[in-house]
């Protein structure tokens, strides 16, 4: 199925569309049985017109009113109309009792800048995001809440800080950010970040970091499990270095704070 944040219809008779009609047609193939593509497209365009009217005439989408209009103008069964509305809400294309639509969400200049910063720097924490975007706390809170509600971003709390990730971020990104901020793990990472320290023995990591050897062993196990650190067997020893993926993550973080 199409990516709703990217595929907004824009050609021919669909110049005025605020929904991704093609994707809605795809979805309705499992909702409206016995209809061909032409019929489904006609229904999808009618639903688009209804939603556009709601935004222009009433300035707000109300699901009960939307349901009544879909039933009246498309002739669909009650259950089918409800399934279509559930689909639109599930994919964050509409929101009950709201003037917001996912297709126009980033038209707000401030919200777009905030989203771009989160996309550029996955894991950026609240205060730094506030600083980089020049936003007050209340303004930023408002916009990140909307972005989260509509599925653009998600939030994690790490070391007591609120961190924001784009919806496309992998779970690995969140773990990388967690270990980057964890004090003990950071001391190990700092040793391995030094030039020429891509093949370091565990005892040497303990010595250079000032951490007790058992503590290094404990945290290295976690770092290995989450692909922060990788190891290589030599004839006499096992040596450690940062993974390629984590090294790239660190470069992004350096750009962020630098």
ABEGO torsion letter per residue (X at the ends): XBBAAABBBABEAAAABABBAAAAAAAAAAABBGBBAAAAAAAAAAAAAAAAAAAAAAGBBBAAAAAAAAAAAAGBBAAAAAAAAAAAAAAGABBBGBABBAAAAAABAAAAAAAAAAAABBGBBAAAAAAAAGBBAAAAAAAAAAAAAAGABBBBBBGGBBBBBBAABBAAAAAAAAAAABAAAAAAAAAAABBGAABBBAAAAAAAAGBBAAAAAAAAAAAAAAGABBBBBBAABBBBBBBAAAAAAAAAAAAAAX
